[in-house]
Amino acid sequence: MSDQTQDKSSQTEEPTEKKQSDAKQKGNTPNSREVGTLLTFLAAFTLVAGAGSWAMAELGHAMVPLIDRPHELIAGPSVGDLAQMIGNFIGETALTLLPVFLLFMMAGILAMLVQGNARLAPDRIQPKLERISPKKGAERIFGRAAFVEFSFGLIKLTLIGAITSFVLWPAIAQAESFVFKDVASIPSILREFTMRLLVAVASSMTLIAAVDILWRRFDWKRNLRMSHKEIKDEMKQVEGDPMVKRRLREIRQSRARRRMLESVPNASVVVMNPTHYAVALRYERGVDAVPVCVAKGLDLVALKIRETAEKHGVPVVEEPPLARALHASMEVGHPISSEFYKAVAEIISYVLGQKTPARQKN
């Protein structure tokens, strides 16, 4: 229990998009039952207001054979006649109630779509032992979530009851006056009060659903909160372990450096700042339009370029300003820019004029 409390206390960070997406894929969504209740109520309200009279008339028409010819039932109809009468009644009733069921079904689907919960979650239908655990069951009944549900239900019941009483009170006060009214006018009066009641209840249920869905989303995100360690582990999972990424980067750099040093023997000259910068240039008449950088490096890499050049008889020219400028502005495999044409041309002309593999100093 203390470990769980400690884990909860360390989960202070808002859930990442991946954590929320994974939870939704598993069927853990901020679902508000009040939204479904509201839409079902509105569907029933629409049905009663728009097609209530038609539905009652159709049901009455379906019952006519049973009410109009009761003597046939008493006289004992044949099995075939009785089956036909019952079949006709069930068929007409089903056709009448089918739009009702479809409307309620659409209300339920719309409730899921409104909340963004229309997804198939196989994890929710897989059998799990923890769902029949007495401990888990006790937590669901007596836990914080159950207390919140009870409190919210009590508030909802109180609110709807108060609104219903407020709307019906004038009707109760006028009930005695119905005795003196025309009978034909009473249905319209009752219909007016009924519509007022339904509108008032729908308004209160809309408010309740709005509050409930906001609370559900807040509580859902709070339960998905993460610790700093969980966020770091997720970043490693998504982006890769930083240690591994650094090691892979070092390996790539090492391989690129080795390939670069293998190109130094093909260079025409190495321009250096004695110990810090080195740029190896290649120029072959008839092949290269302008000199091309085949290697460059700093400090230890620069010394390695110099060592390789001297080992293979490539001239080394110490020209610190030019070496620094070439190193800063050039990439390996690219030709030099026009601003260095004159300086590099003088060095290459000097080297070609010397015709010696020994180290040269300008």
N, C-alpha and C positions, 0 to 999 in steps of 0.2 A: 504493500500500500504506500509506503514511504517513497519507494522508487517511482511509482506512478505519479505521486504528488510532485516529486522533484522534476519528473519529466514535464508535467503540465506547467510548472512554474517557469521552466526554462524555455517554453514555447511562447515567445513574446513577439515573434516576427510575423508579419502578414503572409499568408500562403502565396506561393508563386503561381504563375499561370499554369505551369506543368502540374503542380500539386492539385489545383482545382480541376484541370482537365482529367487527370487520372481518377479523381474521386467521382466525377460525373460518368466516366466510362464504366465504373464499378456500380453505378446506380445510386451513389450517394449524392443526392441533389437537394437543393433548398425547396422542398415541396410544401406548398400551403394548401391544406384541405379546404380552407375557407374560400379560396378562389373557385374550387370545384363546386362547393355548396352554393356560392353566389350565382355562378353561371347556370347551375341546375335550377335554382329558384327563378332566375330570369327566363329560362326556357319554359318552365311551368307557367310563369306569369304571362309570357307571350302566347302560350297555347290556350290558356283560359280566356285571355282577352280577345284573341283572334279567332280561335276555332272551338271554343268551349261549347257554344250552342250547336255547332255542326256535329261535334263528337257525341253530345248527349242525344241528339236526334237520331244519329246512326245507330247508337246502342239501343235506343228505344225501338227503332225499326227492326233490329235484329231480335228483340225479345217479343215482338208482336205475335209470332206463331205460338209461343209458349203461353202468353197471357190471353190471347184471343180465342184459343181452342183448347182450354184446359180439359174439356170432357174427353178429348181424344187421348190424353194421357191417362185419365181415370179409367176409360174403357179398356185400356190395355192395348196400345198399338202394337203392330207387329215389330219384330226386331229391326227389320229393314227400315220401316217408317221412322222409328225412334232414332235409329242411327243417323238417318238423313236429316231429321230435325236438329239433332245435337250437332251434327257436322256443319250444317248451314249456320247455326248460331255461333259456333266456334270460329268458322271461317270469316263471317262478317265482323265479329268482334276483333279478330286478329288484324283484319285489314284496317279497321278503325283505329286500333291502338298502335299499329305499326309506325305511323308518323310520330307518335309520342315517344316510343322507344328510340327511334332514330334521332329525334331531337335531343333526348337526354344523352345519348351516346356521343353526339356531336358536341354537346356541352362539356362532357368529360374530356374528349380529345382536345377541344379548344383550351380547356384549363391547363393541360400539359404543354400545349404550344405557347400559350401566353407566358408560362414560367420557364420555357426553354428546356423542358424535361422530357421531350418526346424522343426517347432513345431506348434501344434494346440493351439491357444489362444482364448477361447470362449469370454473373456472380450473384445477382439477387435471387435467382431461382434455384441455385445449387444448394443441396442440403448441407447444413453445417451444424455440428454438435453444439456450438455455442448458442444457437438459437433456442435450444431446449434446456440450456443450463439454468438451474434454479437461481444461481447467483445473478446471472444476467437478467433473468425475469424479475427478481426483486429490485434490481437497479432500475429497470424500466417502470416498475410500479411506484417505487418510493424515492426515486432519484430526483435530481433537480429538474430534469425535463418533464417528469410527471407532475411536479408541483407547478411548473409554469403552465402546462396544459390545463390543469385544474383551475388555476387562477384566471387564465384567459377565458375558459369556458364559463366561469362564474360571472366575469365582467360582461361577456357576450350575452348571457342569459338575462342579466340585470338590465343591460341597455335595450335589448329588444323588448323585454317586458315593459320597461318604462315607456318606450315609444308606442307600443301597442295600447297601453292604458291611456296615454295622452290622446291618441287618435280615436279610440273607441268611447272615451268618456262622453263626448257630445252625443253619440248615438244612443248610449244608455240613458242619458238624460232626456232624449226625445222619444224613448221607447213608448212611454205612456200616450204620447200624442198620436201614435200610429192608429189607435182605436178610432180616432175621428177623421182619419184620412181616407181617401178613396183607395180601395183595394188595388186598383190598377196602378197607382203611383208608388206603392210600397216596394215592388221589385227594383224600380229605378233608384229609389232612395237607398236601398240596401246595396245596390251595385255601386253607387257613388261612395258609400262608406267603405265598401270592400276595396275599391280601387285606391282610396286614400290610404287604407291600411297596407295594402301591398306595396305602394310606392314608398311609404315610410319605412317598412321593413326592408325593402330593397336598398334604400339609401343607407340605413344603418348597417346592413350586411356589406355594402360597398366599403364603408369606412372600416369595418372590422377586417375585411379581406386585405385592404391596403396596409393596415397596421400589422397584420399577421405576416404578410409576405416580406415586409421590411424586417420584421423580427427574425423570420426564418433565415433570411439571407445573412443577417448579422450573426446569428448563432451558428450558422453553417460555416462561415468564414472563421469564427472564433474557434470552433472545434478543429479546424484545419491548420491552425497556427503552427509555425515551425520554430525550431531552435536554430541557433547559429550553425551548429554542427550539421543539422539536416540540410540547411541551405548550401553549405559547402559541399556536402556529399552529393547533392543534386547537381551542383555546378560541375563536379568532377564527372558525374555520370553523363551529363549533357555535352560538356565541352572537352572532357578528358582530364585525366590527372595532370596537374601542372608539372609535377616531377617528370612524368613520362613525356609530356610535351616538350619540356626543356631538354631532356635527353635526346629526343628525336631531332630537335633543332640543332643540337650540338653535333649529332652524327651527320646531318645534312651539311652543316658548315664545314665539318672536317673533310667530307668527301669533295665538296666544292673547292676547298683549299688544296687538296691533293691534286685534283685535276688541273687547277691553276698552276701549281708548281711544275707539273709535268709539261706545261706549255712554255716555261721559261727558257729551256734550251733552244727553242725556235725563235726567240726574240732577237732583234737586231742590236738593241742597246737597253740598258737599265739605268734610268735616271733616279738618283738618290739624294736624300738628305742623310748624311752619313749613317745615322743609326735609327731614325724614326720613320722615314717614308721611303718607299721604293715603288717605281712604276716601270714595268717591262713593256717595251714597244717593239712591234714587228713591222718591218717595211721591206717588201720584196718588189723590185722593179718588174713591171709587167703583170703583177698579181694584185698589189695593194695600191689603190689610188692615193691614199694618204696613210700615214702610220696608224696602226691599230694597237690598242692596249690588250695585252695577253695576260697580264698579271699585275696586281698591286697589293700592298699591305702596309701595316703599321708595326713598329717595334719588332717583336719576335718574328712575325711573318716577313717583315722587310729584311731582317737579317737572313732569314731562310732563303728569300729570293736572291739576295746578294751572294750567298754561299753557293746556291745552285748555279747562278750565272757564272761565277768564277770557276766553278768545277767544270763547266761545259764551254768555257772560253768565250762567253758573251761579254762584250765591253760594258764596263760600269762607269758612269759619268756622275760625279757629284755636283749637283746643281740644286741647292736647297730650295730657293724660291719656286723654281719651275717644278720640282718634285712635289712640293706641297700643293701647288695650284693644280697640277695634273691629277693628283690623288683625290682632291676635293671635287673635281668637276667631271671625272671620267668613270665609266663603268667597264668592267672586263668584257672584251669582245666587241667594244664599240670603237669607231675611229675617233681621232682627236678632233676638237672643234677648231674652227678657223682662227681663233685668237692665238692658238699655239703653233700655227704653221711655221712661222719664221723661226722661233726659238728651237723647235724640234728639228726643223730642216738644217739649221746650222750644226746641231749636235750630230745628226746622222751623216751629214757631209763630212764632218770632222772624223767620225768613226770610220766611214768608208775610205777616207783619204789615208788614214793610218794603216788600214789593212793588217791590223794585228789583233789577236785575241786577248792580248794582255790587258790588264786594268788600266784605263786612261783616266786622267784627272784634268778637268778644265778649270 
